[in-house]
């Protein structure tokens, strides 16, 4: 007798209940119906086809576009006791033959293949000899020629309906507007499929968009204050920018690895595997990176350049917080990003209709960036959802200030017109500011009526004006020289019939967003237990040659740390622990639970506040003035921050190594690290080093000690 979907959910995957629409989707597939599912990343899409493949007789064929995704999911399934495999170009002929034999013998429950391999006549003939439970077409938006990840081979998948008419199919995607959804249905022949659309909301992600001022400084302020030890992804538009940014982050003391198409496949794979398997790695990448990456504890995604559409932005930011924990989506962009994206559309090989749609998508993204209302509300509105303001994005937390930009808009638009709509923003700004450069004089634009009438704003402010006019579709960018042209929409402004509200610039790193951590709610003792469990998981993952999250997620370890199961039966009640994982890893994990956990030192609220201000760029003296507390108190707080690893000694005070060595030697003689008494040390050093400095140096020495 076949197991029920709920039984598989409990015993194989270790979860008590289905989420959202999972049960209805799974039951439809089990009953043999075709399904189209639109569900956000982290919403549990994979279970929607994995469970039916286990319940139904035969093998489930999963069409997956990337090798990394195949390996990731197969590793995870095998750890849960599911018979799963993949076929792709990384395997030698012998390994592929072994998997094909397992397939023919009916020994597999799930097989992952790329669309190119699936469409080979040899593969289709092989599948015709097997009992098939279902076809799952993952990342189904790749079928859309209008989409951001178009893969021509996806359009060939309609043959599955003809060759295997009795095998149910499920198409899944996390990003699809109405046009893409309709194209998926049409191209894949899913007119009779049941359609399930879940909310696109990712409530655990906080969105922040700012105007770029100093890209590297802004990025570092965001990372160092919010994500000092977290894994994250930084997206750049060019390979050169990727390499420069990765090197710069490494120079700041973070481990940052580049990823782009110009690197060898071996190096790309090495960097990707390090990102998946090591803690706290930052990957700096072009948009080629991330599709299908299932690392659950990515705490932030940062964009140092503008994506090409809201779909791209949604998918890329969706790689943060797949474990449901609080995460950040941060973006800084400027006028040049708008110009580059316009150029890329203009130079693309598509038809005029295709280019027009890409421009519309870019315009929608620009409107999102320049919006003064709730980010989440704007994002979900694009996908056809309505929601109240979230209270958790930059615009909700710190509403942008606006100003009446009607006169500035009229000046800018008039200058475009009077310069014959033949120049880019930089030239037009120079005209508005009354610059007497050779080009302006040679074209006679020092004689136009708008020459020099813009001196009430500086060049940076005028860039913001032009950028917002483009975002509002009053101007458009054309040609390889990024010429600005008037659109019909601007007439009402030039006639004085319409006013224009503009937003004041907001730096991309304004106030601290949120410290996102899976351990924020743990007590000091539970945190000690959690860290010990993480070490055991790391050892198990190394032996299995898989990323740590394949063994189990942080959320499962957090639950073990707080609930303290003492038997295998109790461990089986932990979310994510099915029978196979309990049998394989239960004994080692329970050994840790039985031991008395070490207490992990944490910062108090006032200490955390001081540390955050230091990381935001203030000096100890400035913090003292802002918080109206004594400088010695500030340094005491920062000493605690040094001890727990939130900041380093050289971030707090600048000392020569000789002085640090002198304090260290005296501290060793007096056993100061253990006694924690400053007065004997102060006297032993002839009262030459003040107490605050001693406190910080001792904290530094403690932080260097092994646990």
Secondary structure by P-SEA (a helix, b strand, c coil): ccccaaaaacccccccccccaaaaaaaaaaacccbbbbbccccccccccaaaaaaccbbbbbbbccaaaaaaaaaaaaaaccccccccccccaaaaaaaaaaaaaccccbbbbcccccccaaaaaaaaacccccccccccccccccccccccccccccccccccccbbbbbbbccccaaaaaaaaaaaccccbbbbbcccccccbbbbbbccccaaaaaaaaaaaccccccbbbbbccaaaaaaaaaaaaaaccccccccccccaaaaaaaaaaaacccbbbbbbccccccccccccccbbbbccccccaaaaaaaaccccccccbbbbbbbbcaaaaaaaaaaaaaccccaaaaaaaaaaaaaaaaaaaccccaaaaaaaaaccccccccccccccbbbbbccaaaaaaaaaaaaaaacccccaaaaaaaaaccccaaaaaacccccccccccccccaaaaaaaaaaaaaacccccccccbbbbbcccccccccccbbbbbbccccccccccccccccccccaaaaaaaaaaaaaaaaaaaaacccccccccaaaaaaaaacccccaaaaaacccccaaaaaacaaaaaaaaaccccbbbbbcaaaaaaaaaaaacccaaaaaaaacccaaaaaaaaaaaaaaccccccccccccaaaaaaaaaaaaaaccccccccaaaaaaacccccaaaaaaaaaaaaaaccc
